[in-house]
Amino acid sequence: MLVSRDQIARNYREVCTTVGPQVDVACVVKADAYGHGALEVARVVVAEGARWLAVSSVDEGVNLRCGGVRQPRVLVMGGFLDYEADALAEYDLTPTVHSFGQMHDLDRLAHAWGKPLPFHLKIDSGMGRLGTRASAPEILAEIHDVHHARLEGLMTHFASAADYTTTQTDDQLAYFHRICRELEQAGFNALRLHTSSTNAIGYGRKAGWHNMVRAGHALYGYVSPARGESPRQLLKVRPALTWKAKLLAVKDIPEGALVGYGGTFRAPRPMRIGILGAGYADGLFHRLSNRGKVIADGKLTSILGTISMDLTTIDLSHTTALGPGAEVTLLGNEGDVHLDAQQIARVAGTISYNILCSISARVRRVYV
Ligand SMILES: *Cc1c(COP(=O)(O)O)cnc(C)c1O
């Protein structure tokens, strides 16, 4: 698998240009940077000037620090559990806090470490996942007792930012803004406010950009398709990843031959087939059996039969150019034939995020 550092850098710059210089772009590198490699991606965006990274767990944050990522702030979006609290202070990670209990735990930790640990409070504005559902007066009453940890930011997350058939995003923003206003009136007026991830950036929901956005998918070259009457998509980003697998064997089979586990494919005519050294253990979705495509010798061609753990059979009847050792593209471009994670996701019945995150650790990452 090849990851283009230049393309990641271009995508990052595109997000920065789109939101403008007043808005910080936190680069979301959770889940090993959606399969692209968190450390490598972090190095690329930090070299481009990124001052914030965002991960899901404390472990992911610690891994960045241990990999030598020193300068940028690291926001841990999933918060922390009791036994992880010390690591926040030790590795200089900034937690998202989504309950008052956590806020007070962090306050005690800050006291014990003698450091003013900053944290971002997550508001559940209607996603119904992480975040406090407390009102502004309740938040203010609790913060009154926090003396060592420091409220640095307020955030929320949208459930449906690319969906223009519902008012959910506007409703969430209105809720979030009401809380921000009341906290500002109480003197918290220099907070980092952030609500937008890729889709809210791409579809220009500017009221949700505030002074920071959190971009993941866009860095990797994707913006989800919109539902309903959406505005023009603003981000000109492109996939940075090319996934290839090698042919282990090429052979001719007669009409009527069965292919793979369960004999789910029967050759309707004499065919040339190729056996690829990649299967579901590499992240090729089992659901693509008898449905998915790959690019071989510059043409889209079909996956034949059931995808196995380590092997996948494809139709090579259109070419004699490929033999054992030749490469076939599972995700990427050959000439002007494209196969991206969104196309694959449609066939596999999932979303592009799921395709990218599923490319397993067994697949060697090469950075170009
Ligand atoms: C994953 C995540 C993001 C990034 O979302 P993208 O759609 O990949 O840009 C932003 N914020 C939170 C809270 C997330 O969990």
The ligand as an SDF file (V2000), in Angstrom:
LIG
                    3D

 15 15  0  0  0  0  0  0  0  0999 V2000
  -13.7050   11.1640   13.8000 C   0  0  0  0  0  0  0  0  0  0  0  0
  -14.1080   12.4820   14.3350 C   0  0  0  0  0  0  0  0  0  0  0  0
  -13.8740   13.6490   13.6010 C   0  0  0  0  0  0  0  0  0  0  0  0
  -13.3400   13.6400   12.1870 C   0  0  0  0  0  0  0  0  0  0  0  0
  -14.4030   13.3710   11.3030 O   0  0  0  0  0  0  0  0  0  0  0  0
  -14.1940   13.3530    9.7240 P   0  0  0  0  0  0  0  0  0  0  0  0
  -15.5710   13.1740    9.1920 O   0  0  0  0  0  0  0  0  0  0  0  0
  -13.3070   12.2080    9.4190 O   0  0  0  0  0  0  0  0  0  0  0  0
  -13.5760   14.6520    9.3460 O   0  0  0  0  0  0  0  0  0  0  0  0
  -14.1600   14.8600   14.2080 C   0  0  0  0  0  0  0  0  0  0  0  0
  -14.6780   14.9060   15.4480 N   0  0  0  0  0  0  0  0  0  0  0  0
  -14.9480   13.8030   16.1700 C   0  0  0  0  0  0  0  0  0  0  0  0
  -15.5290   13.9480   17.5310 C   0  0  0  0  0  0  0  0  0  0  0  0
  -14.6870   12.5590   15.6440 C   0  0  0  0  0  0  0  0  0  0  0  0
  -14.9570   11.4570   16.3540 O   0  0  0  0  0  0  0  0  0  0  0  0
  1  2  1  0
  2  3  1  0
  2 14  2  0
  3  4  1  0
  3 10  2  0
  4  5  1  0
  5  6  1  0
  6  7  2  0
  6  8  1  0
  6  9  1  0
 10 11  1  0
 11 12  2  0
 12 13  1  0
 12 14  1  0
 14 15  1  0
M  END
$$$$
